[in-house]
Amino acid sequence: MERHYLEYSDPNGSEHKFYEVTLEGSELTVRYGRIGTEGQKQVKTFADAAKARAEAARKLSEKRRKGYEDAVEGVRTKRAVTRRVVQETATTKARVAPVLWRFGSTSSAFGIFVDDQRAWVGNQNGEVYALSLEGETELKFQLPEGVKCLVRDDRWIFAGCDDGNVYDLSGKLPFKAYEVDERVSLYWLDIAGGLLGVSDSDGNVYAFDAESDEQWGNVDQGAAAGWMVRVDERGVYHGHSRGVAMYDRVSGMQLWSCPTRGSVLFGWQEQDDVYAATSANLVQRFSKAGEHRQDYRCDAAIFSCATSPGGEYVFAGDSSAALYCFARDGRRLWKLGSGLGSALSMQYHGARLYVVTTRGYLAAIDASEAAIAAAEQGSVPQVRDVKLQAAVTARTPQASLEITRDASEGILLECILESGKLRVQPRTPGYHADWNVQFPRDLREAGARYVVDALHEINGFYRVSGDIRRLEA
């Protein structure tokens, strides 16, 4: 038996892959994938050993041309995955909230995003589902690791995963848009104007551009467990075990810092304020100028919070599976049980409070005054259980691209090696030829050309929408 083992380190970030070829007589076995996993295996039998050997030589030569090098298996290990451990307390005895519908995913869920069309949930099994606002399943994605959070930047929706990769979910298939440096143990992230803000397990905060290049990092702050990061056009807002701080988007300079009561477990932002949900049973509101404005008191540690537009109402979910609503001035308006586990993330939209929970539910709760008043008297609607429709199949990250020979089908891109890193730039006239394109990171190859349906300008770089095809002569 003859065995060849190669490894490749992506010059764009922390992706490390292996490629193994094994020859045994006329049988050729190829195994490939991310380092630290079993990968995928393909076995093919040839007419004789010579033909199998020739095919093995061809495959190995092709991989070496792409940058793979001979290596010893096991020297490099898979990036460590950091999962959040949640400690729930005894379930609240409060009456149950008016849940309209609930969808059970297969694992506890931290990721949520809601807009005018859909409600999204991402869970620790790496599954992302998108449902209509009336609770009909429309999309499913299967990502390689658990989903920490779902965020939106302009028209694009991203899923941040436990392995530090951030996937663009806006096209037909998800693709890896950002890779967080493997020394950063990702706890939470947010994206605005292409800038990725990341908080980590050691209470540090980082900013990465659209090419995953680190712009700045603030470390060794004497804090721990940064569960809050929010980004806007003005700066990056970070919450950790000691408080909340704001950093300049460009330089990373700290602009202000405020202590909190207890550790920050979750963060939310509105136009002029940021909200920190803490272990001391408080949601604390700070202006974006660093002024402590208001506290909202719950009865247990707070796992998540959200507001109605403009912050007229403030919502919270605690460790005992209770949900709260407060007036802007701090008055508690109601407390009800979720009946679904503790809310790990939440969002208010159109008089409904959407939550994702420790039991893996995505649920829509009627937050209107009439529905809440009835619930406080013990009258709630019959909950509708949503099932995954059979026609909805899982979309997985792209492993290869469709081939085209017609450059006139769209916008022409080219992959170049620049300062040791692979960049993709437009070549169709009318676009900035020196601007980078946010492009599937594991599908880049120096010298390759691609055709895409459309490009959109975002703060000095381009994002793709529509199909991506590889151009071949």
Residue pairs with C-beta under 8 A, 6 or more apart in sequence:
1 22
1 23
1 24
2 22
2 23
2 24
2 56
3 20
3 21
3 22
3 23
4 20
4 21
4 22
4 56
4 60
4 70
5 18
5 19
5 20
5 70
5 71
5 72
5 73
6 18
6 19
6 20
6 60
6 63
6 64
6 68
6 69
6 70
6 71
7 16
7 17
7 18
7 19
7 35
7 68
7 69
7 71
7 76
8 16
8 17
8 18
8 19
8 63
8 66
8 67
8 68
8 69
9 15
9 16
10 16
10 17
10 179
10 422
10 441
10 442
11 67
11 417
11 420
11 421
11 422
12 179
12 211
12 212
12 421
12 422
12 441
12 444
13 179
13 180
13 181
13 212
13 441
14 79
14 164
14 179
14 180
14 181
14 182
15 34
15 165
15 176
15 179
15 441
15 442
16 34
16 35
16 76
16 79
17 32
17 33
17 34
17 35
17 68
17 442
18 31
18 32
18 33
18 34
18 35
18 39
18 71
18 73
19 30
19 31
19 32
19 63
19 68
20 30
20 31
20 32
20 39
20 73
21 28
21 29
21 30
21 56
21 59
21 60
22 28
22 29
22 30
22 31
23 29
23 49
23 52
23 53
23 56
25 49
25 52
26 45
26 46
26 47
26 48
26 49
26 51
26 52
27 43
27 44
27 45
27 46
27 52
28 43
28 44
28 45
28 46
28 52
28 55
28 56
29 41
29 42
29 43
30 41
30 42
30 43
30 44
30 59
31 38
31 39
31 40
31 41
31 42
32 39
32 40
33 39
33 40
34 78
34 144
35 76
35 77
35 78
36 77
36 78
36 79
37 78
44 52
44 55
45 52
46 52
46 55
66 445
79 163
79 164
79 182
80 185
81 145
81 146
81 162
81 163
82 162
82 185
82 186
82 187
82 201
83 124
83 146
83 162
84 110
84 148
84 187
84 227
86 108
86 303
86 319
86 342
86 344
86 358
87 319
88 319
88 320
88 321
88 341
88 342
88 358
89 300
89 301
89 319
89 320
90 320
91 320
91 321
91 337
92 299
92 300
92 318
92 320
92 321
92 322
92 335
92 337
93 337
94 322
94 335
94 336
94 337
95 336
95 337
95 375
95 376
95 377
95 378
96 336
96 337
96 338
96 339
96 375
96 380
97 323
97 336
97 337
97 338
97 339
97 353
97 365
97 372
97 375
97 380
98 365
98 366
98 371
98 372
98 374
98 375
98 380
98 381
99 338
99 339
99 340
99 363
99 364
99 365
99 366
99 380
99 381
99 383
100 135
100 352
100 363
100 364
100 365
100 366
100 381
100 383
100 384
101 134
101 135
101 363
101 364
101 383
101 384
101 385
101 386
102 340
102 361
102 362
102 363
102 364
102 383
102 384
102 385
102 386
103 121
103 129
103 131
103 135
103 137
103 361
103 362
103 363
103 385
103 386
103 388
104 359
104 360
104 361
104 385
105 121
105 123
105 125
105 127
105 129
105 360
105 361
105 362
106 123
106 125
106 127
106 360
107 123
107 124
107 125
107 127
107 146
107 360
108 123
108 124
108 341
108 344
108 357
108 358
108 359
108 360
109 121
109 122
109 123
109 124
109 147
109 344
109 345
109 356
109 357
109 360
109 361
109 362
110 122
110 123
110 124
110 147
110 148
110 149
110 344
110 345
110 356
111 120
111 121
111 122
111 123
111 128
111 147
111 148
111 149
111 150
111 159
111 160
111 345
111 356
112 119
112 120
112 121
112 122
112 150
112 345
112 346
112 347
112 354
112 355
112 356
112 362
113 119
113 120
113 150
113 151
113 152
113 157
113 347
114 120
114 133
114 347
114 349
114 354
115 152
115 349
116 133
116 349
117 132
117 133
118 130
118 131
118 132
118 133
118 138
118 139
119 130
119 131
119 132
119 133
119 349
119 354
119 362
119 364
120 128
120 129
120 130
120 131
120 150
120 157
121 128
121 129
121 131
121 150
121 356
121 362
122 128
122 143
122 147
122 148
122 149
122 150
122 159
123 146
123 147
123 356
123 360
124 146
124 147
124 162
125 146
126 142
126 143
126 144
126 145
126 146
126 147
126 161
127 140
127 141
127 142
127 143
127 147
127 394
128 139
128 140
128 141
128 142
128 143
128 147
128 150
128 159
128 169
129 137
129 139
129 140
129 141
129 362
129 388
130 137
130 138
130 139
130 140
131 137
131 138
131 362
131 386
132 138
133 349
133 350
133 352
133 364
135 364
135 384
135 386
136 386
136 389
137 386
137 387
137 388
137 389
137 392
138 392
139 392
139 395
140 388
140 392
140 393
140 394
140 395
141 159
141 167
141 169
141 174
141 394
141 395
141 396
142 394
142 395
142 396
143 159
143 161
143 167
143 174
143 396
143 397
144 161
144 163
144 165
144 397
145 161
145 162
145 163
145 165
146 161
146 162
147 159
147 160
147 161
147 162
148 160
148 161
148 162
148 186
148 187
148 188
148 189
149 159
149 160
149 188
149 189
149 190
149 345
150 157
150 158
150 159
150 160
151 157
151 158
151 160
151 189
151 190
151 191
152 158
152 191
153 191
153 192
153 193
153 194
153 458
154 456
154 458
155 170
155 456
155 465
156 168
156 170
156 463
157 168
157 169
157 170
158 166
158 167
158 168
158 169
158 177
158 178
158 191
159 166
159 167
159 169
159 174
160 166
160 186
160 188
160 189
161 167
162 186
164 179
164 180
164 181
164 182
164 184
164 186
165 176
165 178
165 179
165 180
166 176
166 177
166 178
166 179
166 180
166 189
166 191
166 196
167 174
167 175
167 176
167 177
167 397
168 174
168 175
168 176
168 177
168 438
168 463
170 465
171 464
171 465
171 466
171 467
171 468
172 395
172 467
173 395
173 396
173 397
173 398
174 395
174 396
174 397
174 398
175 397
175 398
175 439
175 440
175 441
175 443
175 468
176 397
176 440
176 441
176 442
177 210
177 438
177 441
178 191
178 196
178 208
178 210
178 212
179 212
179 441
180 186
180 189
180 196
180 198
180 206
180 208
180 212
181 206
181 208
181 212
181 214
184 198
184 200
184 204
184 206
185 200
185 201
185 202
186 198
186 199
186 200
187 199
187 200
187 201
187 225
187 226
187 227
188 198
188 199
188 226
188 227
188 228
188 229
188 267
189 196
189 197
189 198
189 199
189 229
190 196
190 197
190 229
190 230
190 231
191 197
191 231
192 231
192 232
192 233
193 231
193 233
193 458
193 459
194 209
194 210
194 438
194 458
194 459
194 460
194 461
194 463
195 207
195 208
195 209
195 215
195 231
195 236
195 249
195 459
196 207
196 208
196 209
196 210
196 212
196 231
197 205
197 206
197 207
197 229
197 230
197 231
197 236
197 238
198 205
198 206
198 207
198 208
198 229
199 205
199 226
199 227
199 228
199 229
199 238
199 239
199 240
200 206
200 226
201 224
201 225
201 226
202 219
202 223
202 224
202 225
202 226
203 221
203 222
203 223
203 224
203 225
203 226
203 240
203 241
203 242
204 217
204 218
204 219
204 220
204 221
204 226
205 217
205 218
205 226
205 229
205 236
205 238
205 245
205 247
206 214
206 216
206 217
206 218
207 214
207 215
207 216
207 217
207 236
207 247
207 249
207 252
208 214
208 215
209 215
209 461
210 436
210 438
210 458
210 461
210 463
211 421
211 423
211 436
211 438
211 461
212 441
213 421
215 250
215 252
216 247
216 251
216 252
217 252
218 238
218 247
218 252
218 254
221 240
221 242
222 242
223 240
223 241
223 242
223 243
224 240
224 241
224 263
225 240
225 241
225 263
226 238
226 239
226 240
226 241
226 264
227 239
227 240
227 263
227 264
227 265
227 266
227 267
228 237
228 238
228 239
228 240
228 244
228 264
228 265
228 266
228 267
228 276
229 236
229 237
229 238
229 239
229 267
230 236
230 237
230 267
230 268
230 269
230 274
231 237
231 249
232 269
232 288
233 249
234 249
234 288
235 246
235 247
235 248
235 249
235 255
235 288
236 246
236 247
236 248
236 249
236 252
237 244
237 245
237 246
237 247
237 267
237 269
237 274
237 288
238 244
238 245
238 246
238 247
239 260
239 264
239 267
239 274
239 276
240 263
240 264
241 263
241 264
242 259
242 260
242 263
243 257
243 258
243 259
243 260
243 264
243 276
244 257
244 258
244 260
244 264
244 267
244 274
244 276
244 284
244 286
245 254
245 255
245 256
245 257
245 258
246 254
246 255
246 256
246 257
246 288
246 290
247 253
247 254
247 255
248 255
255 290
256 289
256 290
257 290
258 286
258 290
258 292
260 276
260 278
260 280
260 282
260 284
261 278
261 280
261 282
261 284
261 295
262 278
262 279
262 280
262 281
262 282
262 301
263 278
263 279
264 276
264 277
264 278
265 277
265 278
265 279
265 301
265 302
265 303
266 276
266 277
266 302
266 303
266 304
266 305
266 345
267 274
267 275
267 276
267 277
267 305
268 274
268 275
268 277
268 305
268 306
268 307
269 275
269 288
270 307
270 309
270 310
270 311
271 310
272 287
272 288
273 285
273 286
273 287
273 288
273 293
273 311
274 285
274 286
274 288
275 283
275 284
275 285
275 286
275 305
275 307
275 314
276 283
276 284
276 286
277 283
277 302
277 303
277 304
277 305
277 316
278 284
278 301
278 302
279 301
279 302
280 301
281 297
281 298
281 299
281 300
281 301
281 302
281 318
282 295
282 296
282 297
282 298
282 302
283 295
283 296
283 298
283 302
283 305
283 314
283 316
283 326
284 292
284 294
284 295
284 296
285 292
285 293
285 294
285 295
285 296
285 311
285 314
286 292
286 293
287 293
294 328
294 329
294 330
295 330
296 305
296 314
296 316
296 324
296 326
296 330
296 332
297 330
297 332
298 316
298 318
298 322
298 324
298 335
299 318
299 320
299 322
299 335
300 318
300 319
300 320
300 322
301 318
301 319
302 316
302 317
302 318
302 319
303 317
303 318
303 319
303 342
303 343
303 344
304 316
304 317
304 343
304 344
304 345
304 346
304 355
305 314
305 315
305 316
305 317
305 346
306 314
306 315
306 346
306 347
306 348
306 353
307 313
307 314
307 315
307 348
308 315
308 348
309 348
311 328
312 327
312 328
313 325
313 326
313 327
313 328
313 333
313 348
313 367
314 325
314 326
314 327
314 328
315 323
315 324
315 325
315 326
315 346
315 348
315 353
315 367
316 323
316 324
316 326
317 323
317 324
317 338
317 342
317 343
317 344
317 346
317 355
318 324
318 342
319 342
320 342
321 337
321 338
321 339
321 340
321 341
321 342
321 343
321 357
321 358
322 335
322 336
322 337
322 338
323 335
323 336
323 337
323 338
323 343
323 353
323 355
323 365
324 332
324 334
324 335
325 332
325 333
325 334
325 367
325 372
326 332
326 333
327 333
333 372
334 372
334 376
336 372
336 375
336 376
338 355
338 357
338 363
338 365
339 383
340 355
340 357
340 359
340 361
340 363
341 357
341 358
341 359
341 360
341 361
342 357
342 358
343 355
343 356
343 357
344 356
344 357
344 358
345 355
345 356
346 353
346 354
346 355
346 356
347 353
347 354
348 354
348 367
351 366
351 367
351 368
352 364
352 365
352 366
352 367
353 364
353 365
353 367
354 362
354 363
354 364
354 365
355 361
355 362
355 363
355 365
356 362
356 363
357 363
366 372
366 381
371 381
374 380
398 440
398 443
398 468
400 443
401 443
401 450
401 468
401 469
401 470
402 467
402 468
402 469
402 470
403 469
403 470
403 472
404 451
404 469
404 470
404 471
404 472
405 471
405 472
405 473
406 451
407 449
407 451
407 471
409 451
409 469
410 451
410 452
410 453
410 454
410 466
410 467
410 469
411 426
411 428
411 431
411 451
411 452
411 453
411 454
411 455
412 426
412 427
412 428
412 449
412 450
412 451
412 471
413 424
413 425
413 426
413 427
413 437
413 439
413 449
413 450
413 451
413 452
414 424
414 425
414 427
414 447
414 448
414 449
414 450
415 422
415 423
415 424
415 439
415 444
415 445
415 446
415 447
415 448
415 449
415 450
416 422
416 423
416 424
416 425
416 446
416 447
417 423
417 446
422 444
422 445
422 446
423 436
424 436
424 437
424 439
424 444
424 450
425 433
425 434
425 435
425 436
425 437
426 432
426 433
426 435
426 437
426 455
426 462
427 433
427 449
431 455
431 462
432 462
435 460
435 461
435 462
436 461
436 462
437 452
437 455
437 461
437 462
437 463
437 464
438 461
438 462
438 463
438 464
439 450
439 464
439 468
440 468
443 468
448 470
448 471
449 470
449 471
450 468
450 469
450 470
450 471
451 468
451 469
451 470
451 471
452 464
452 465
452 466
452 467
452 468
452 469
453 464
453 465
453 466
453 467
454 464
454 465
454 466
455 462
455 463
455 464
455 465
456 462
456 463
456 465
